[in-house]
Amino acid sequence: MNFARVRWACRRGMLELDVLFQPFVENQYQSLSNEDKATFVRLLECEDPELFAWFMGHKQCADAELAAMVTRVRGRAAP
């Protein structure tokens, strides 16, 4: 997926997710390995309620690669 499509996919319409995804994609996405970029794109394909639960710590993601990416994105959002 090209960068413009990834940026567009980060626009979720849920403020909590937008606040996490937008800065990450603008500041970190380009420096990811191709494998990590693919994992991030897979993460973006998940449903918003599921993403919200993972990012807010209400549920643990069963997919280890996606869980690692959730942690990575959350870590970049921390002040």
Secondary structure by P-SEA (a helix, b strand, c coil): ccaaaaaaaaccccaaaaaccccccccccccccaaaaaaaaaaaaccaaaaaaaaacccccccaaaaaaaaaaaaaacc
